């Protein structure tokens, strides 16, 4: 299992309305692999990402990160606790009572044991890469917009995450935001230790093998 950064074993997941999204799903991601799922909403991609992030609990089977099962009854998974999971949901998943800068800097103090000053400096660097330097002291908007999503992407980079789970941004990205997001993802993809699972439009093309989700089955690079 050491060569798998992510593995789903016999996973069954039901939607809130009782519909079966996945049944007996087996799928894994090699360390350093990159996959990209295109397509619209409702294809199961977001459900897959939430499973992998430990935010959706399967009714059967298990999900493993870095060889250790995710257990909703036992929070503090070591892979997550060490900042290695870069979860980038559509809404950004940021704390609305903190500035964008603090949303990025605060996790660095706990996952990377950084000082307040060093964490703020690194957070500032990644906000600049995301094109958000001028918005550093702003708080996330409600409902979330592309700024929150870009800041969440920057947070994954600042943490040095080894597994990025990136859902599609809310609405469309303007050209500047798209360039910034692509630059951050290209930087992540340039690290052979980093694995990417991306969901989004054509602008993400070339960042990984095609990820296909169809009839409750998942396959990538021709391998289920």
Buried (B, 14 or more C-beta within 10 A) or exposed (E): EEEBBBBBBEBBBBEEEEEEBBBEBBBBBBBBBBBBBBBEEEBBBBBBBBBBBBBBBBEBBEBBBBEEEBEEEEEEBEBBEBBBBBBBBBBBBBEEEBBBBBBBBBBBBEBBEBEEEBBBEBBBBBBBBBBBEEBBEEBBBEEBBBBBBBBBBBBBBBBBBBBBBBBBBBEEBEEEBBEBBBEBBEEBBEEEEBBBBBBBBEBBEEBBBEBBBEEBBBBBBEEE
